[in-house]
Amino acid sequence: MQLMKPVVAKLIDRANFPIEPLTLRAEDRLSDWLVRTIITNEEQIRNRRDDFVNLPEL
């Protein structure tokens, strides 16, 4: 939920026109895309961290 407040604030700040409400289908597609993106990013972060921790000692 912390993610939504800055997104909405930036949208309001940067759009110089009223934002039309999304259809339910568009909301569903957008939320699915956002969830996949966040999960993929988190997996990449964790993999890089784990790879770094598992570096061989010199």
PDB file with one MODEL, atoms N, CA, C and O in Angstrom:
MODEL        1
ATOM      1  N   MET A   1       0.811  -1.195   0.000  1.00  0.00           N
ATOM      2  CA  MET A   1       0.000   0.000   0.000  1.00  0.00           C
ATOM      3  C   MET A   1       0.855   1.260   0.000  1.00  0.00           C
ATOM      4  O   MET A   1       0.428   2.294  -0.515  1.00  0.00           O
ATOM      5  N   GLN A   2       2.056   1.190   0.570  1.00  0.00           N
ATOM      6  CA  GLN A   2       2.936   2.355   0.570  1.00  0.00           C
ATOM      7  C   GLN A   2       3.308   2.763  -0.847  1.00  0.00           C
ATOM      8  O   GLN A   2       3.577   3.936  -1.106  1.00  0.00           O
ATOM      9  N   LEU A   3       3.326   1.815  -1.755  1.00  0.00           N
ATOM     10  CA  LEU A   3       3.676   2.086  -3.142  1.00  0.00           C
ATOM     11  C   LEU A   3       2.622   2.945  -3.836  1.00  0.00           C
ATOM     12  O   LEU A   3       2.959   3.755  -4.700  1.00  0.00           O
ATOM     13  N   MET A   4       1.373   2.781  -3.476  1.00  0.00           N
ATOM     14  CA  MET A   4       0.292   3.454  -4.193  1.00  0.00           C
ATOM     15  C   MET A   4       0.259   4.967  -3.969  1.00  0.00           C
ATOM     16  O   MET A   4      -0.022   5.721  -4.900  1.00  0.00           O
ATOM     17  N   LYS A   5       0.539   5.410  -2.760  1.00  0.00           N
ATOM     18  CA  LYS A   5       0.460   6.840  -2.466  1.00  0.00           C
ATOM     19  C   LYS A   5       1.398   7.665  -3.352  1.00  0.00           C
ATOM     20  O   LYS A   5       0.946   8.653  -3.930  1.00  0.00           O
ATOM     21  N   PRO A   6       2.692   7.307  -3.489  1.00  0.00           N
ATOM     22  CA  PRO A   6       3.555   8.108  -4.362  1.00  0.00           C
ATOM     23  C   PRO A   6       3.179   7.996  -5.838  1.00  0.00           C
ATOM     24  O   PRO A   6       3.351   8.952  -6.595  1.00  0.00           O
ATOM     25  N   VAL A   7       2.674   6.848  -6.246  1.00  0.00           N
ATOM     26  CA  VAL A   7       2.261   6.696  -7.648  1.00  0.00           C
ATOM     27  C   VAL A   7       1.097   7.629  -7.953  1.00  0.00           C
ATOM     28  O   VAL A   7       1.106   8.338  -8.960  1.00  0.00           O
ATOM     29  N   VAL A   8       0.107   7.625  -7.087  1.00  0.00           N
ATOM     30  CA  VAL A   8      -1.054   8.493  -7.294  1.00  0.00           C
ATOM     31  C   VAL A   8      -0.636   9.965  -7.224  1.00  0.00           C
ATOM     32  O   VAL A   8      -1.105  10.775  -8.024  1.00  0.00           O
ATOM     33  N   ALA A   9       0.227  10.314  -6.292  1.00  0.00           N
ATOM     34  CA  ALA A   9       0.680  11.698  -6.170  1.00  0.00           C
ATOM     35  C   ALA A   9       1.413  12.154  -7.440  1.00  0.00           C
ATOM     36  O   ALA A   9       1.192  13.266  -7.920  1.00  0.00           O
ATOM     37  N   LYS A  10       2.279  11.297  -7.980  1.00  0.00           N
ATOM     38  CA  LYS A  10       3.004  11.641  -9.207  1.00  0.00           C
ATOM     39  C   LYS A  10       2.057  11.742 -10.393  1.00  0.00           C
ATOM     40  O   LYS A  10       2.217  12.618 -11.243  1.00  0.00           O
ATOM     41  N   LEU A  11       1.086  10.864 -10.456  1.00  0.00           N
ATOM     42  CA  LEU A  11       0.111  10.910 -11.537  1.00  0.00           C
ATOM     43  C   LEU A  11      -0.663  12.222 -11.507  1.00  0.00           C
ATOM     44  O   LEU A  11      -0.835  12.875 -12.536  1.00  0.00           O
ATOM     45  N   ILE A  12      -1.127  12.599 -10.323  1.00  0.00           N
ATOM     46  CA  ILE A  12      -1.863  13.857 -10.180  1.00  0.00           C
ATOM     47  C   ILE A  12      -0.969  15.046 -10.520  1.00  0.00           C
ATOM     48  O   ILE A  12      -1.411  15.988 -11.177  1.00  0.00           O
ATOM     49  N   ASP A  13       0.281  15.005 -10.078  1.00  0.00           N
ATOM     50  CA  ASP A  13       1.211  16.114 -10.299  1.00  0.00           C
ATOM     51  C   ASP A  13       1.603  16.265 -11.774  1.00  0.00           C
ATOM     52  O   ASP A  13       1.715  17.384 -12.273  1.00  0.00           O
ATOM     53  N   ARG A  14       1.808  15.147 -12.466  1.00  0.00           N
ATOM     54  CA  ARG A  14       2.353  15.198 -13.822  1.00  0.00           C
ATOM     55  C   ARG A  14       1.307  15.275 -14.927  1.00  0.00           C
ATOM     56  O   ARG A  14       1.609  15.741 -16.026  1.00  0.00           O
ATOM     57  N   ALA A  15       0.110  14.835 -14.664  1.00  0.00           N
ATOM     58  CA  ALA A  15      -0.940  14.880 -15.691  1.00  0.00           C
ATOM     59  C   ALA A  15      -1.568  16.272 -15.685  1.00  0.00           C
ATOM     60  O   ALA A  15      -1.986  16.773 -14.640  1.00  0.00           O
ATOM     61  N   ASN A  16      -1.628  16.878 -16.848  1.00  0.00           N
ATOM     62  CA  ASN A  16      -2.243  18.211 -16.921  1.00  0.00           C
ATOM     63  C   ASN A  16      -3.663  18.112 -17.483  1.00  0.00           C
ATOM     64  O   ASN A  16      -4.150  19.029 -18.144  1.00  0.00           O
ATOM     65  N   PHE A  17      -4.305  16.995 -17.210  1.00  0.00           N
ATOM     66  CA  PHE A  17      -5.667  16.733 -17.661  1.00  0.00           C
ATOM     67  C   PHE A  17      -6.302  15.735 -16.703  1.00  0.00           C
ATOM     68  O   PHE A  17      -5.591  15.016 -16.002  1.00  0.00           O
ATOM     69  N   PRO A  18      -7.612  15.681 -16.662  1.00  0.00           N
ATOM     70  CA  PRO A  18      -8.265  14.701 -15.783  1.00  0.00           C
ATOM     71  C   PRO A  18      -7.980  13.275 -16.258  1.00  0.00           C
ATOM     72  O   PRO A  18      -7.999  13.001 -17.458  1.00  0.00           O
ATOM     73  N   ILE A  19      -7.724  12.396 -15.343  1.00  0.00           N
ATOM     74  CA  ILE A  19      -7.476  10.990 -15.658  1.00  0.00           C
ATOM     75  C   ILE A  19      -8.822  10.257 -15.662  1.00  0.00           C
ATOM     76  O   ILE A  19      -9.563  10.281 -14.679  1.00  0.00           O
ATOM     77  N   GLU A  20      -9.110   9.620 -16.767  1.00  0.00           N
ATOM     78  CA  GLU A  20     -10.346   8.856 -16.884  1.00  0.00           C
ATOM     79  C   GLU A  20     -10.258   7.601 -16.021  1.00  0.00           C
ATOM     80  O   GLU A  20      -9.191   6.992 -15.941  1.00  0.00           O
ATOM     81  N   PRO A  21     -11.324   7.209 -15.387  1.00  0.00           N
ATOM     82  CA  PRO A  21     -11.308   5.966 -14.609  1.00  0.00           C
ATOM     83  C   PRO A  21     -11.064   4.773 -15.529  1.00  0.00           C
ATOM     84  O   PRO A  21     -11.514   4.754 -16.675  1.00  0.00           O
ATOM     85  N   LEU A  22     -10.352   3.789 -15.015  1.00  0.00           N
ATOM     86  CA  LEU A  22     -10.104   2.578 -15.786  1.00  0.00           C
ATOM     87  C   LEU A  22     -11.323   1.661 -15.725  1.00  0.00           C
ATOM     88  O   LEU A  22     -12.073   1.655 -14.750  1.00  0.00           O
ATOM     89  N   THR A  23     -11.493   0.903 -16.775  1.00  0.00           N
ATOM     90  CA  THR A  23     -12.526  -0.129 -16.742  1.00  0.00           C
ATOM     91  C   THR A  23     -12.068  -1.232 -15.788  1.00  0.00           C
ATOM     92  O   THR A  23     -10.888  -1.299 -15.445  1.00  0.00           O
ATOM     93  N   LEU A  24     -12.972  -2.080 -15.365  1.00  0.00           N
ATOM     94  CA  LEU A  24     -12.595  -3.180 -14.481  1.00  0.00           C
ATOM     95  C   LEU A  24     -11.570  -4.086 -15.141  1.00  0.00           C
ATOM     96  O   LEU A  24     -10.640  -4.549 -14.481  1.00  0.00           O
ATOM     97  N   ARG A  25     -11.726  -4.345 -16.434  1.00  0.00           N
ATOM     98  CA  ARG A  25     -10.761  -5.189 -17.145  1.00  0.00           C
ATOM     99  C   ARG A  25      -9.390  -4.520 -17.190  1.00  0.00           C
ATOM    100  O   ARG A  25      -8.369  -5.181 -17.002  1.00  0.00           O
ATOM    101  N   ALA A  26      -9.365  -3.216 -17.437  1.00  0.00           N
ATOM    102  CA  ALA A  26      -8.093  -2.492 -17.472  1.00  0.00           C
ATOM    103  C   ALA A  26      -7.441  -2.486 -16.087  1.00  0.00           C
ATOM    104  O   ALA A  26      -6.227  -2.656 -15.977  1.00  0.00           O
ATOM    105  N   GLU A  27      -8.228  -2.294 -15.043  1.00  0.00           N
ATOM    106  CA  GLU A  27      -7.691  -2.347 -13.671  1.00  0.00           C
ATOM    107  C   GLU A  27      -7.077  -3.708 -13.403  1.00  0.00           C
ATOM    108  O   GLU A  27      -5.995  -3.798 -12.823  1.00  0.00           O
ATOM    109  N   ASP A  28      -7.752  -4.757 -13.816  1.00  0.00           N
ATOM    110  CA  ASP A  28      -7.266  -6.116 -13.600  1.00  0.00           C
ATOM    111  C   ASP A  28      -5.952  -6.349 -14.346  1.00  0.00           C
ATOM    112  O   ASP A  28      -5.002  -6.891 -13.781  1.00  0.00           O
ATOM    113  N   ARG A  29      -5.900  -5.942 -15.600  1.00  0.00           N
ATOM    114  CA  ARG A  29      -4.677  -6.129 -16.396  1.00  0.00           C
ATOM    115  C   ARG A  29      -3.526  -5.315 -15.831  1.00  0.00           C
ATOM    116  O   ARG A  29      -2.402  -5.810 -15.740  1.00  0.00           O
ATOM    117  N   LEU A  30      -3.791  -4.072 -15.450  1.00  0.00           N
ATOM    118  CA  LEU A  30      -2.750  -3.213 -14.899  1.00  0.00           C
ATOM    119  C   LEU A  30      -2.241  -3.764 -13.570  1.00  0.00           C
ATOM    120  O   LEU A  30      -1.034  -3.799 -13.331  1.00  0.00           O
ATOM    121  N   SER A  31      -3.152  -4.191 -12.713  1.00  0.00           N
ATOM    122  CA  SER A  31      -2.725  -4.716 -11.416  1.00  0.00           C
ATOM    123  C   SER A  31      -1.943  -6.020 -11.585  1.00  0.00           C
ATOM    124  O   SER A  31      -0.972  -6.244 -10.862  1.00  0.00           O
ATOM    125  N   ASP A  32      -2.343  -6.886 -12.525  1.00  0.00           N
ATOM    126  CA  ASP A  32      -1.583  -8.110 -12.797  1.00  0.00           C
ATOM    127  C   ASP A  32      -0.175  -7.779 -13.281  1.00  0.00           C
ATOM    128  O   ASP A  32       0.798  -8.390 -12.839  1.00  0.00           O
ATOM    129  N   TRP A  33      -0.069  -6.816 -14.188  1.00  0.00           N
ATOM    130  CA  TRP A  33       1.242  -6.420 -14.712  1.00  0.00           C
ATOM    131  C   TRP A  33       2.113  -5.857 -13.590  1.00  0.00           C
ATOM    132  O   TRP A  33       3.295  -6.186 -13.489  1.00  0.00           O
ATOM    133  N   LEU A  34       1.532  -5.018 -12.761  1.00  0.00           N
ATOM    134  CA  LEU A  34       2.289  -4.407 -11.676  1.00  0.00           C
ATOM    135  C   LEU A  34       2.774  -5.463 -10.680  1.00  0.00           C
ATOM    136  O   LEU A  34       3.922  -5.418 -10.238  1.00  0.00           O
ATOM    137  N   VAL A  35       1.917  -6.397 -10.333  1.00  0.00           N
ATOM    138  CA  VAL A  35       2.290  -7.468  -9.408  1.00  0.00           C
ATOM    139  C   VAL A  35       3.418  -8.309  -9.997  1.00  0.00           C
ATOM    140  O   VAL A  35       4.391  -8.605  -9.303  1.00  0.00           O
ATOM    141  N   ARG A  36       3.301  -8.698 -11.266  1.00  0.00           N
ATOM    142  CA  ARG A  36       4.362  -9.483 -11.913  1.00  0.00           C
ATOM    143  C   ARG A  36       5.676  -8.716 -11.933  1.00  0.00           C
ATOM    144  O   ARG A  36       6.736  -9.292 -11.690  1.00  0.00           O
ATOM    145  N   THR A  37       5.611  -7.417 -12.222  1.00  0.00           N
ATOM    146  CA  THR A  37       6.809  -6.591 -12.284  1.00  0.00           C
ATOM    147  C   THR A  37       7.475  -6.495 -10.917  1.00  0.00           C
ATOM    148  O   THR A  37       8.694  -6.631 -10.813  1.00  0.00           O
ATOM    149  N   ILE A  38       6.696  -6.266  -9.878  1.00  0.00           N
ATOM    150  CA  ILE A  38       7.249  -6.158  -8.524  1.00  0.00           C
ATOM    151  C   ILE A  38       7.859  -7.483  -8.088  1.00  0.00           C
ATOM    152  O   ILE A  38       8.953  -7.501  -7.523  1.00  0.00           O
ATOM    153  N   ILE A  39       7.169  -8.593  -8.342  1.00  0.00           N
ATOM    154  CA  ILE A  39       7.682  -9.907  -7.951  1.00  0.00           C
ATOM    155  C   ILE A  39       8.956 -10.234  -8.723  1.00  0.00           C
ATOM    156  O   ILE A  39       9.921 -10.718  -8.133  1.00  0.00           O
ATOM    157  N   THR A  40       8.977  -9.982 -10.019  1.00  0.00           N
ATOM    158  CA  THR A  40      10.172 -10.234 -10.824  1.00  0.00           C
ATOM    159  C   THR A  40      11.339  -9.407 -10.327  1.00  0.00           C
ATOM    160  O   THR A  40      12.458  -9.909 -10.223  1.00  0.00           O
ATOM    161  N   ASN A  41      11.092  -8.145 -10.017  1.00  0.00           N
ATOM    162  CA  ASN A  41      12.153  -7.276  -9.497  1.00  0.00           C
ATOM    163  C   ASN A  41      12.682  -7.808  -8.169  1.00  0.00           C
ATOM    164  O   ASN A  41      13.893  -7.856  -7.955  1.00  0.00           O
ATOM    165  N   GLU A  42      11.788  -8.202  -7.288  1.00  0.00           N
ATOM    166  CA  GLU A  42      12.204  -8.731  -5.991  1.00  0.00           C
ATOM    167  C   GLU A  42      13.019 -10.013  -6.161  1.00  0.00           C
ATOM    168  O   GLU A  42      14.011 -10.211  -5.460  1.00  0.00           O
ATOM    169  N   GLU A  43      12.611 -10.885  -7.085  1.00  0.00           N
ATOM    170  CA  GLU A  43      13.367 -12.109  -7.348  1.00  0.00           C
ATOM    171  C   GLU A  43      14.765 -11.782  -7.855  1.00  0.00           C
ATOM    172  O   GLU A  43      15.735 -12.422  -7.449  1.00  0.00           O
ATOM    173  N   GLN A  44      14.878 -10.798  -8.732  1.00  0.00           N
ATOM    174  CA  GLN A  44      16.184 -10.399  -9.257  1.00  0.00           C
ATOM    175  C   GLN A  44      17.070  -9.837  -8.145  1.00  0.00           C
ATOM    176  O   GLN A  44      18.260 -10.145  -8.078  1.00  0.00           O
ATOM    177  N   ILE A  45      16.490  -9.020  -7.284  1.00  0.00           N
ATOM    178  CA  ILE A  45      17.254  -8.465  -6.162  1.00  0.00           C
ATOM    179  C   ILE A  45      17.754  -9.585  -5.261  1.00  0.00           C
ATOM    180  O   ILE A  45      18.922  -9.602  -4.874  1.00  0.00           O
ATOM    181  N   ARG A  46      16.879 -10.510  -4.931  1.00  0.00           N
ATOM    182  CA  ARG A  46      17.263 -11.617  -4.045  1.00  0.00           C
ATOM    183  C   ARG A  46      18.330 -12.489  -4.686  1.00  0.00           C
ATOM    184  O   ARG A  46      19.271 -12.912  -4.014  1.00  0.00           O
ATOM    185  N   ASN A  47      18.193 -12.765  -5.986  1.00  0.00           N
ATOM    186  CA  ASN A  47      19.192 -13.586  -6.676  1.00  0.00           C
ATOM    187  C   ASN A  47      20.554 -12.905  -6.687  1.00  0.00           C
ATOM    188  O   ASN A  47      21.574 -13.551  -6.451  1.00  0.00           O
ATOM    189  N   ARG A  48      20.575 -11.591  -6.962  1.00  0.00           N
ATOM    190  CA  ARG A  48      21.858 -10.873  -6.959  1.00  0.00           C
ATOM    191  C   ARG A  48      22.465 -10.874  -5.562  1.00  0.00           C
ATOM    192  O   ARG A  48      23.672 -11.066  -5.413  1.00  0.00           O
ATOM    193  N   ARG A  49      21.655 -10.665  -4.553  1.00  0.00           N
ATOM    194  CA  ARG A  49      22.155 -10.674  -3.176  1.00  0.00           C
ATOM    195  C   ARG A  49      22.703 -12.043  -2.813  1.00  0.00           C
ATOM    196  O   ARG A  49      23.773 -12.152  -2.214  1.00  0.00           O
ATOM    197  N   ASP A  50      21.966 -13.089  -3.177  1.00  0.00           N
ATOM    198  CA  ASP A  50      22.425 -14.446  -2.868  1.00  0.00           C
ATOM    199  C   ASP A  50      23.707 -14.773  -3.621  1.00  0.00           C
ATOM    200  O   ASP A  50      24.601 -15.408  -3.063  1.00  0.00           O
ATOM    201  N   ASP A  51      23.814 -14.350  -4.879  1.00  0.00           N
ATOM    202  CA  ASP A  51      25.035 -14.589  -5.647  1.00  0.00           C
ATOM    203  C   ASP A  51      26.211 -13.852  -5.019  1.00  0.00           C
ATOM    204  O   ASP A  51      27.322 -14.380  -4.974  1.00  0.00           O
ATOM    205  N   PHE A  52      25.974 -12.645  -4.538  1.00  0.00           N
ATOM    206  CA  PHE A  52      27.026 -11.871  -3.916  1.00  0.00           C
ATOM    207  C   PHE A  52      27.494 -12.533  -2.621  1.00  0.00           C
ATOM    208  O   PHE A  52      28.694 -12.606  -2.355  1.00  0.00           O
ATOM    209  N   VAL A  53      26.564 -13.007  -1.835  1.00  0.00           N
ATOM    210  CA  VAL A  53      26.892 -13.653  -0.569  1.00  0.00           C
ATOM    211  C   VAL A  53      27.665 -14.941  -0.814  1.00  0.00           C
ATOM    212  O   VAL A  53      28.492 -15.324   0.013  1.00  0.00           O
ATOM    213  N   ASN A  54      27.417 -15.610  -1.921  1.00  0.00           N
ATOM    214  CA  ASN A  54      28.042 -16.896  -2.209  1.00  0.00           C
ATOM    215  C   ASN A  54      29.309 -16.780  -3.053  1.00  0.00           C
ATOM    216  O   ASN A  54      29.745 -17.764  -3.651  1.00  0.00           O
ATOM    217  N   LEU A  55      29.897 -15.599  -3.104  1.00  0.00           N
ATOM    218  CA  LEU A  55      31.152 -15.447  -3.856  1.00  0.00           C
ATOM    219  C   LEU A  55      32.261 -16.257  -3.179  1.00  0.00           C
ATOM    220  O   LEU A  55      32.303 -16.368  -1.954  1.00  0.00           O
ATOM    221  N   PRO A  56      33.149 -16.815  -3.989  1.00  0.00           N
ATOM    222  CA  PRO A  56      34.256 -17.568  -3.365  1.00  0.00           C
ATOM    223  C   PRO A  56      35.213 -16.618  -2.621  1.00  0.00           C
ATOM    224  O   PRO A  56      35.385 -15.461  -3.006  1.00  0.00           O
ATOM    225  N   GLU A  57      35.807 -17.118  -1.588  1.00  0.00           N
ATOM    226  CA  GLU A  57      36.765 -16.319  -0.850  1.00  0.00           C
ATOM    227  C   GLU A  57      38.083 -16.271  -1.596  1.00  0.00           C
ATOM    228  O   GLU A  57      38.490 -17.241  -2.235  1.00  0.00           O
ATOM    229  N   LEU A  58      38.741 -15.128  -1.503  1.00  0.00           N
ATOM    230  CA  LEU A  58      40.047 -14.967  -2.158  1.00  0.00           C
ATOM    231  C   LEU A  58      41.175 -15.279  -1.227  1.00  0.00           C
ATOM    232  O   LEU A  58      42.340 -15.193  -1.617  1.00  0.00           O
TER     233      LEU A  58
ENDMDL
END
